[in-house]
Amino acid sequence: MIKAEEARRMRTECRELGVIAPPEFWGASDAFLGECYNGIGPEAWPAWARKLATLILNRHELEAYVHDFEYASARRSFWRFTVANARFAINSCIINIHRYGLTRLAWAFAGTGIVLAVLCQLFGWRGFKETKEEETT
């Protein structure tokens, strides 16, 4: 969980970078977005492990921010789960190409984001399915 001010800053950065997100993301309250974001890593991990993963993988925070919103608010279906994970991978490419241009560095960071999305797809269904869907207000 992050403060509403930080959630607003992150959403503004997402907008500036051209990140794709569900329409509800752009209209959700800053407080709700702050409650959704738990850092990088599954909810089942202890807070210290997510903090460590977020520190190590901090270049992927914006992707995880949108992803956490989707995990908190999307209808519980395998389709929505898959779309959220695909969006993570696509946003990783968008963000890193925007930041670093069409360079090897951009593709390396984008590749890491794609691997994270694939890991979510392979191992995250149970957590997604068991998470209570929240209202986006």
N, C-alpha and C positions, 0 to 999 in steps of 0.2 A: 504494500500500500504506500502511496506517495501523497503529498499534499496537493490540494486543488491547484495551487499556483504552478507547481511543477507539471501537473497534468496539462494545464493550459499551455505552458511553454512547449511541451513535447508535441501537443496537437498542432500548434502553430508551426513547429519545425516539420512535422509530417506534411502539412499543407504546402509549405515552401518547397519541399523536396519532391512533391508530386506523388506521394505515397497513395496507394489504393486502399480503400477501407469501405466497409458497408456504409450506406447513407446514414444509418443511426449513429455511427461513430461521430460524425461531424456535428450532430445536434445534441449529443449526450452532455449532461452537466459535467463540469470539471471535477466535482466531488465524486460522481459516479466513476469517471475514468480513473481517478486516483485510487479508488477502492478496488477497481479491476486489476490494476497493474501490480504484480507481485515480484517483478524482476525476471531474470532468465532462469528457467528451470520449472519443473512440474510442481504443482501445489503440494504434492505428497512429500517433497523434500523438506527437510528442516530449514528454517529461515536462514541459518548460517550458510548452508550449502547453496541456496539461491543467491545470497549476497556474494559469495565467492564466485559463482558462475557468472553473475552480472558484472563483477569486477573484471574477470578474465575476458568475457565476451561483450564488453560494453559497446562495441561498434554495432551491435545488433539490438540495442535497446528499443529503437523505434519500431522495428519489426515485431519485437516481442510485445510492445505496448499495444499495437493494433491487434495482435494475436490474442493477448489476454482479454481485450475487450470482446472479441468474438467468442472466446471460450466462456466468458461470463454471460453473454447475452444471446447467442445464437440458439435457434431451436435444436433440440437434441436429435440429430440425424447424422448418419455417416456422410451424407452429401455435404452438410454444413461443416462438419469436422474436416473433411478433405479440402473444401474451399478455403477454410481458415489456414490450413497448412500450406496450400498452394500460394495463397496470398503472402504468407511469410517469405517464401522463396522468391516470389516476384518482387516484393518490396525490397528484399536484400539486393537484388540486381539494380533496381531503380535508385536506391539510396547510394550504393557504392559507386555506380557509374556517375551519378550526379556529383558526388564528392571528389572522385579521383579521375574522372574521364574514362576513356576506353584504354585503360592501362592494365598491366598485369596485376598490380596491387588491387585495383577495383575488382577484377575477376577472382582474385584469391579471396578477398573478403566476401564477395557475393557467393563464391563456392562454399565458404564456411556456413553462410546463411542457408544455402540450399541443403547442406548436410543436416543442419539443425532442423529444418522443416521436414526432411525425410525421417529423422529420428522421432519427431513428434507424430508423424503419420504411422510409423511402425509400432510405437510404444505408448501413444497417448490416448487411444480410443477409450479405454476404460475410464481414465480420469475425466475426459470430456463428457462421456455418457453419464457419469455419476455426479457431475457438478450441477447444482441447481441453477436453472436459467433465471437471470435477473432482469428486471425492468431497466430500461436505459435512461431513466430520468434522474 
